[in-house]
């Protein structure tokens, strides 16, 4: 487990399920909740990478999971030994393509998969969360600024806050919230940008109001806040270092 300064034990004896936990924001969240005293169940697509992450964190258990497979998602939650306090879903990735290059069927499949994943976590995860516990979804802010190639991501960026607010009403007293990062320095970002990654980091360091790049721990800290603050539901929290405040 990654060492660090002592953290408040405000999640002591609580159970947290993290989907997409083998790297990036999911792994950072699993580390932070474990250091705050929680028992952690970690799920992710890649069994080998997930196993390494679960051992490092000291997870109570881990399970390979394709969260886009609704039947698999239902079976995962059905197999949990009992109720949990919080469920975090970091699964999903952006979709960028101009209309000229777009495979429309692929784009529609991506939208359907992302909505099905969110609804599946809400339906099957919400059923096992204790009253006043939380469902926390991770979306993004990247699609709020119109641009060529971002039509699909823009549609989902607009849809997820509205969906989360409706879920908060329907699932009450279980709470539902959305965290919307901008660029986060994760392995997913590295895979998307390739040899342009360092250029992007340098530009963000120079232009963001916080003068540094947002990392997975920054997002995880907000996710933890939403777990422990029982007055928050139906909200969308942006974690982008002020990225939306500067010109493109």
Rosetta blueprint (number, residue, H / E / L):
1 X L
2 X L
3 X L
4 X L
5 X L
6 X L
7 X L
8 X L
9 X L
10 X L
11 X L
12 X L
13 X L
14 X L
15 X E
16 X E
17 X E
18 X E
19 X E
20 X L
21 X L
22 X L
23 X L
24 X H
25 X H
26 X H
27 X H
28 X H
29 X H
30 X H
31 X H
32 X H
33 X H
34 X H
35 X H
36 X L
37 X L
38 X L
39 X E
40 X E
41 X E
42 X E
43 X E
44 X E
45 X L
46 X L
47 X H
48 X H
49 X H
50 X H
51 X H
52 X H
53 X H
54 X H
55 X H
56 X H
57 X H
58 X L
59 X L
60 X L
61 X E
62 X E
63 X E
64 X E
65 X L
66 X L
67 X L
68 X L
69 X L
70 X H
71 X H
72 X H
73 X H
74 X H
75 X H
76 X H
77 X H
78 X H
79 X L
80 X L
81 X L
82 X L
83 X L
84 X E
85 X E
86 X E
87 X E
88 X E
89 X E
90 X L
91 X L
92 X L
93 X L
94 X L
95 X L
96 X L
97 X L
98 X L
99 X L
100 X L
101 X L
102 X L
103 X L
104 X H
105 X H
106 X H
107 X H
108 X H
109 X H
110 X H
111 X H
112 X H
113 X H
114 X H
115 X H
116 X H
117 X H
118 X H
119 X H
120 X H
121 X H
122 X H
123 X H
124 X H
125 X H
126 X H
127 X L
128 X L
129 X E
130 X E
131 X E
132 X E
133 X E
134 X E
135 X E
136 X E
137 X E
138 X E
139 X L
140 X L
141 X L
142 X H
143 X H
144 X H
145 X L
146 X L
147 X L
148 X L
149 X L
150 X L
151 X H
152 X H
153 X H
154 X H
155 X H
156 X H
157 X H
158 X H
159 X H
160 X H
161 X H
162 X H
163 X H
164 X H
165 X H
166 X H
167 X H
168 X H
169 X H
170 X H
171 X H
172 X L
173 X L
174 X L
175 X E
176 X E
177 X E
178 X E
179 X E
180 X E
181 X E
182 X L
183 X L
184 X L
185 X L
186 X L
187 X H
188 X H
189 X H
190 X H
191 X H
192 X H
193 X H
194 X H
195 X H
196 X H
197 X H
198 X H
199 X H
200 X H
201 X H
202 X H
203 X H
204 X H
205 X H
206 X H
207 X H
208 X L
209 X L
210 X L
211 X L
212 X L
213 X L
214 X L
215 X L
216 X H
217 X H
218 X H
219 X H
220 X H
221 X H
222 X H
223 X H
224 X H
225 X H
226 X H
227 X H
228 X H
229 X L
230 X L
231 X L
232 X L
233 X L
234 X L
235 X L
236 X E
237 X E
238 X E
239 X E
240 X L
241 X L
242 X L
243 X H
244 X H
245 X H
246 X L
247 X L
248 X L
